[in-house]
């Protein structure tokens, strides 16, 4: 009996046959143009994506964050190493960032967007702190924080520096880095507490 070849993941672990929900990191040619992270609920079989835009319309609604190139470069390698470590544990091929569109599986895309939200309006000098605190969070904590932030302030432009988005930046960049064993729970509590306070929630 002829074996059916297993589908090869696209980018960082994205398997369209399992779910079409994914993220796309668009890295433009050159070294100066901004990098965009968008969330897609559908996948076009030809793998093409409309150019990210902060104008109006459907493509604008998909955008979650736009990072200046230097800030993207400050987190790209750290995110790649973290994601590939996890993909290897699942016996999946590793990925790399390339010019153009980089598909990212849904859960990893949420985590990357959370980190990008933390640094988009931060002092560049604080980015290493944000990365270390982000690494200290468990994946499940990153997913939950993304979900809460996305629901309230997930738009790339209109959600900037507001509510949960602002709380994420404050908690990940302006708090001292703890030992890894302690860091996750403490940072998670800080973000959740600041986010609820910013949105006027009493819980």
N, C-alpha and C positions, 0 to 999 in steps of 0.2 A: 504494500500500500504506500502510495506516495504521500510523504508528509507535507503539510501546508506550512510554508515559511511563516514564522512569526513576524508581524509587522514591526518595522524599525521605528523607534520613537523619533519625533522631530524635535530639533533644538534640545531643550532640557526636559526630557521625559514626557513630551506631549504625544499621546496616542489618540488620534481622532476617532478610531474605531471603538474606543472605550467611552470617551466623552468629547463632545465638541467644545465644551467650555474650557477656555485657555486664556493665557495672556500673551501679548506680543511686545517685545522690546525692540524698538526701531532705532538703530544706530546709523545715522546718516554718514555719507562719505565725508572725508576730511577729518579735521580734529577740533573744529570749533562749534559746529551746529549742535543744538540741544538734542538730548535723547528722550524719547517718549515711551511711556509704558501704558498700554491699553488693554482693556478686558474685553474679550470676545466670547459671546455665547454660541456662535455658529462658526463653522469652518468651511471655507470654500475649497472644493476638491483640488483646484488648481494651485492652492497655496498662496494666492495673491492677496494683498491687503491695500486698501486705499491709503493714500498718504495721510498721516496724522495731521489734524488741524485743530486749532483752538477757535475756529469760527463757529458757525451754527450748523446744526444738522446731526445726523446719526453718528458720524465718525467722531464728532466732538463729544457726544455722550459716552463713547467708549473709553475716552482718555481718562486715566486716573492720576497721572503725574507727568510733568515735563521737567527734566533736570538739566541744568547747565552742564556742558561737557566735562569741566574739571570735577564737578561733584560726582558725576557718573563714574569717571575714572577712579575716584577715591573709593568706590564701593564695588566696582565690577569684579575685581579679582577675588575679594573676600566672598562675595556672593557665589561666584563660580566654584570656588573651593568647597564651600558649604554644601551647595547643591550637588556637586559631583560626589562628595563623600556619601550623601544620602542615596544617590542613584546607584552607586557601587554596592551599597548594602542591600539593595533590591535587585542586584545582578542586572542592572540596566546600563546601556551605553552612557558615557559621560558626554557633556556638551561643552561648547565654547561660544563666546560672544564673537560675532562676525559683523561686518558692515551689512546694513540692510535689516530685514525683519528676522527676529529670533523668537520662535515659539517657545513658550514655557508652560509646563503643565500647571493646572489650575492651582493646586495648593502651594507650589513653589512661587507662582506668580503673586499670590496673596502676600507671601512673606517678603518678597522683593519690594512690592509696592509699599508695604509697611515701613521698611527701611528707607525707601526713597522719600516717603512723607516726612520721616523724622529729620531728614537733612535738607529738604528743599529750601527752607528759609533759615537754616542754621549757619552760624559762623563756621567756615571751613575747618578751622582749628579744632572744632568739636566733633568732627566726623569720626575720628578713631574711637572716641568714647561711645558714639552712637552704635558703631559696628560691634564693639565689644559687648555692649548691653543687649543688642539685638541677638548676638550669638548666645547670650546667657538665657534667653527665653526658649522654652520648649516649643517645638513646632505648633502644638495645639494652642499655646498661648498666643503665638503670632497670628494664627488663623482667627482666633476669637477677636483679637484686637483689630485685625483688618475688617472683620465683619461689622463690628460696632462702628468703626471709623467710617467705613464705606457707606453705611446706611445713613449717617448724618452729614458727612462732609466729603463724599467720595469723588466729587467732580474735580478735574485737574485744575481748573481756574477758580471756580466759585467757592470751592471748599478750602482754599488755602488759608492757613493761619487762623482757623476757626475751630471752636469746640474740640471734638476728639482729635482732630488733626493737630491742633496746637498742643494738646495734652501729650500726644505721641512725641512731638519734637522736644517738649520740655523734659519728659521723663527719660528719654533715651540719650539726650545730649547734655543736660544740665545737672545730672546726678552722678556722684562718684561711682567709678567702676568697682563692684564688689568681686569677691571670689566667685567663680563660676557656679559653685553649688548654691550660693546665696542669691546671686544676681537675678536669676529668672523670676523667682517669686516676688522679690522686692520691686523690680521694675514693672512687673505685671500689675501689682497692686497700685503703684504710682500712676501708671497710665489709666487704669480703670477708674481710680478715684478722681483724677484730674478731668477725665472725659465726662464722667457723670456730673461733676460740679460745673463744668463749662456748659453743659446742656441743661442745667437746672434740675437734674434728677436727684431725688432724695435717697434712692436705693444705693 
